[in-house]
């Protein structure tokens, strides 16, 4: 299966970008009449055929459309502090996109070691993972947000914060309710500050545990992502 990301797909005839045209014709060696598949990142999944196999302007004709392809009955939003080594954060974005996530909020916390990101690069990672896992929805990546901005934002589903402090915490797998929207906060390598945890709890976030092991930021985030998806299978 040859899958292409076509975010501006509207008509039944579509011309691939120069980069995608070159990949289609030169690398994959596809030609006129060959079938391809298209996704727009907003739920549209199409079957198409190549009309003109030009390495700079490959033209396609859509022959079948599926709307809301793979749409789920819940939304998963994860607010995660980007790691000092950005490769680890990119790994999380790649794997969570493959597993299933709807929105990622890069989180700026008191103990954050990374205070800037390059959204264009991160989005490319997610686009590649979306294509790899044959999904029609591209997760939303928001700009970097402060902890306070995030916990004050409106959210009507279940809200959780994972932290390493002592105290009463629910096991995450027992707290998640099937079919409900979920927002979970995952802190930086140095964890949330005690003040941040208290502020989140005051805003209705439930403190949770992801198990007995002490996990890296990106590992904890992926465990949480997988747990929500597994419960909703």
Secondary structure, DSSP 4 states (H G I P E B T S, - for coil): --EEE-TT--SSEEE--HHHHHIIIIIS---TT-EEEEE-SBS-EEEEEEEE--SSS-EEEEEEEESSTT--SS-EEEEEPPPSSHHHHHHHHHHHHHH--SEEEEEE-TT-S-----HHHHHHHHHHHHHHTT-SBPPEEPPPEEHHHHHHS---SEEEEE--SSS--EEHHHHPPTTS-EEEEE--TT---HHHHHHHHHTTPEEEE--SS---HHHHHHHHHHHHHHHT-
